[in-house]
Amino acid sequence: MSKMKLSEFNYDLPEELIANYPCDNRDEAKLMVIHRDTGEIEHKLFKDLINYFEEDDVMIMNNTRVFPARMYGNKEKTGAKIEVFLLRELNRESLLWDVLVDPARKIRIGNKLYFGDDDSLVAEVIDNTTSRGRTLRFLFDGPYEDFKAKITELGETPLPKYIKREVEVQDEERYQTIYSKVEGAVAAPTAGLHFSRELLKRLEIKGIHFAEVTLHVGLGTFRSVEVEDLTKHKMDSEQVIISEKTAEIVNNAKRNKRRVCAIGTTSMRAIETSVSTDGYLNPYNGWTNKFIFPPYEFSIADSLVTNFHTPLSTLLMMISAFCGHELMTKAYKEAIKEKYRFYSYGDAMFII
């Protein structure tokens, strides 16, 4: 297979197919099922996913939890409104955070930003990291728990920019998977948003095992690729945790030739980051900047649940590597024709 170029991952998406809201019931989103061996495409509902699994099959799920990362502050003296997007905590003791600011040209080292109607939280800019990136030190007296509570109170759910509406109360719940546990993501692992409590219960009764990994989704996931030669693209690092218990559940299933399904591209990245020489999953606690694009040999999962992704995105490249570029292109054309809903709050795809 020849090397693929960026331009091969472009497609035209009608604006009205971008989902601005989640569907009423999590598990009643549409589900496109793609059979890699035959090229067959089926149209189902998400809750029909259970029919493709048998006892002792495994689903690998990313249990990261999104924190309210988008805050609005005012610049000292001018009072200009500044959006501050919290990326990651750098130092808990000194309350240092990596953030993006917008508009960035106004924000220089030494500036102070005030948050809340009563200016109850203040941050000082102590470094420039990129054109929009800054390091902030929050000035807060009191226990760390109170500081986190303050951020939760003042921050809002960080819906992606392509969702053209104000954040609403329901987003707090719907932009989290129901199995989210470990706080640290600035974007939801969206394939998992389709699981309802009822569906999880039914899967459990059927004897499906759940193996949890943690990958804290960063904004790098959405960063556009700006090089035509994909081998030159660098991914941002994201934190990954794979426990011994998870590795054991997955490796047992592999040894017994059971289906192993990655729920979402983030779960897939996590497991492909830590593969043993003989193709099994190793426990891991660290960082990954793994970029998966065609051609690529996958080691762990033999199936994948995912949403419909933006043109030219690294997520689309991973899907292409897993599904086959031709079949993926055909599936996306069909999704547009059948009016599937795209992106974070959109419908799902199951590749087997």
C-alpha positions, 0 to 999 in steps of 0.5 A: 500500500502506498503512503497515504496523504492528508488530502485523501481524508477530506470529504464534504459534510452538509452542515445540517448533519452536524449534531448540535444536540444528543438524541433523546435516549442514549442507546437509540442513536443510529448505528451503522454496522460495517463488515470488513470481510464482506464489505456489507453495511447494515443500518441499526440502532445503537442498542442492537449492538448487543446482538453482535456479542456473545458470552465472554466477549470483551468491551474496552472502555475509556473511563475518563471524566470530562471536567468543566474546562471552559471558563470566562474571565475578565482582564484586570484594568480593561475588563475585557472578556477572555475565554480560558480553556484549561488543558491540564494541571501542571502543579497541584501545590502551586496551582499551575495550569496549562491553558489556551486563551482567546483572544490571545493577543491581549494576554501577556505575562504578568496580566491578571485575570478575574473570574466569577461575578465577585472576582473570587478567583484570580489567575496570573499569566506567568508564561507564553507556551504557544501563540494561544497557550499560556501558563496560569498560576491561580491565586487561591487561599484554601484547601485544594478541594475548595479550589477544585470546587470553585473551578467546577462552579465557574467552568462550563462543559467544554462542548466542541466549537462546532456545536453552535449553541450555548451550553445547557444544563443537560450537557453536564450529564450528556457530555459524559459517559455513564461509566466516567470515573477518573477526571482529567479529559477536556473532551468526551470519549464520544463513542461511549456516550451511546451506552445507557444503563439499561444497555450496560445491564443487558450486556452484563447479563449476557456475560460480556466483560468490561475492561476499563482503560483511562486516556485523558482526552486532550485538545490535541485530538481535534488539532488539525493536521497541517502536513500533507505527508502524514509521517511528519505530523506530531500528536500531542501527548495524552495520559494513559492508565491500563491496569493489570486487571484490564490487561488480564481480562483482555488477554484472556479473551484474546487467548480464548479467541473471543471478540475484543472491541475497543469502544472509541478511538481513545480506547484503541489508542490506549491499548495500541500504546502498550502491546507486548512483542507477542501481541498481548496487552501490557499494563501501562501508566504514562503518556502516549503520542501515538498516531495511527494512520494507514497502513497499520497493523492492529494488535489487540482489538478486532472490532471498534465502536466509533462516531463519525469524524471530522474531515482531515482529522487524525480520528478519521485516519485511524478509522481508515487504518482499521476499516480499510480506506475504500470501505470507509469512504463508501460508508461515509458516503452512505452515512451522508445519504442516509442522513446519519448525524455526525461528530460528538453528539452524533450517531455511531459506527461499529466496524467488525 
